[in-house]
Amino acid sequence: MEANTLDCLVVGGGPAGLTAAIYLSRYHLDILVVDGGKSRAATIPCTHNHAGYPDGISGTELVERMRAQAQRYGARIESGQVTRLHREKDGHFTAEWGSGPVTARTVLLATGVTNRRPPMDEALHDDALARGLIRYCPICDGYEVTDKKVGVIGSGKGGVNEAIFLRGYTKDVTLIAPDKALSVSAEDRVRLNEVGIVTVDGPAEAVAISDSCITVDTAEGHFTFDSVYPALGSDVHNQLAEQAGAKLSSDACVVVDSHMRTSVPGLFAAGDVVLGLDQISNAMGQGGVASTAIRNDLAKERSLLRE
């Protein structure tokens, strides 16, 4: 191996990146994980749909366990933010971050997405999130709001679909416009009415929380809920993929093949930056697939036989 050239640089220390790191390290490859420390998984108070934890596990503990497992097999994990990624003429990649540039034969982008938040104080938001008063993934935790009073802040097709999805858990669902008048099609208005979802014009603002409820202020007055789901979309962290020349989909996610290869040779992607499914298990699966493809692609370039 060329001096100071990594086999793989993993950008992102969430479930996708850390799963890949575990596999890559067990393949006896020289890797580095650069973690910006903003994994959404770490913000989950307690996940109950992760297989193997019947009583649930906090996102923080899950991520810490995965980090420890990767490090046990030799993975180096550093805190920092990769700000630039460039593919050189020799096919290797140069990445720049706080500790200086690094060179790698392959790169795995597991940079994820950021949920768009409702307009409220950051500390108040984080407190509400920790208490389950604000939730972002009905697939993950819709079960937790069974038969409770739920508010959805959203508009258009996305807001309607999320509200109707949550209607499968509780009959008390209110869809609140994030801005002014609720913007939905006539067809969607019929769908909402058919299942008994209340609609409220905005603008919506979370104004107060207590131990057991959250109050949203709107143009039509105050509404109190057990939990609120902001259905405001998300921002994909695709900047590094763009810098490297990778193809993006119409919804700004990184396009990959069945082995998580992007359109740029040697560049891989996994997790919500590929598909915003918000599922830890899906991100982990993609990380495992990507890591094996990386190992096999490297084996075509040089022998990985033990000496």
Summary of the structure (lengths in Angstrom):
residues: 307
radius of gyration: 21.4
end to end distance: 13.6
largest distance: 72.8
contacts: 1057
relative contact order: 0.18
helix: 32%
strand: 26%
